[in-house]
């Protein structure tokens, strides 16, 4: 498993760079992950989505799809595209330190 | 493997989200009005939009049922002529045309979709629209079925003739369903 250094911490990631260890994530790390992909600064609206993704992952054992973030999390789909432009599902997962969503919708 | 502990001193591994790549475009032509033939385009369009791809759906002929307010929430599935469905249901083909069989098959399919948390067609179209999908109605079909904009989903972007649609999807990967 590749190891990379982000914000001074050694972090386990997959081949693409998504975190593989749920507990290695912290809010500071999330801020740095977001900056890595051009999302800077992280606002309260960004964090609200990240918090939902992380707690939903703990309950469900898999990363919420965009549809689930909107239908269950109650976040407006249009705003998700504004907060995490172009590829919201994958970018949100990356910042939240979770694997890419496995579901199709 | 090129990446191992040695690389911890170098630049961090960051996913490539392809933001700088050339803009892609994809188009679907929906020409069918049955429940089973509505979903392929909807699901693929959703995947394309999640990947940041500009996506267009053109509804034509029986596909108009997918955007007609009267029918879009009540599409049917029939096992008539469908060898996979009859094999799965252990049913001789001749029974598939009997009264009630299409309703039963539709009910079963909706239940399966629901279990996978896949939304119904009207909700799905709204979701796609929120993701930035362009939904177009075919002018000729609108005329043929004597529809007006009021008869069709509010998520529709407009009515296009074929020339305009062909112009809009210039350079798009296109699928006819």
Interface residues (C-beta under 8 A of the other chain):
Chain A: X2 X3 X4 X5 X6 X10 X13 X15 X16 X17 X18 X36 X37 X38 X66 X67 X68 X70 X71 X76 X77 X78 X81 X85 X86 X87 X88 X89 X90 X91 X94 X104 X105
Chain B: X1 X3 X4 X5 X7 X8 X9 X12 X13 X14 X15 X16 X17 X18 X19 X43 X46 X47 X50 X51 X52 X117 X118 X119 X127 X130 X131 X132
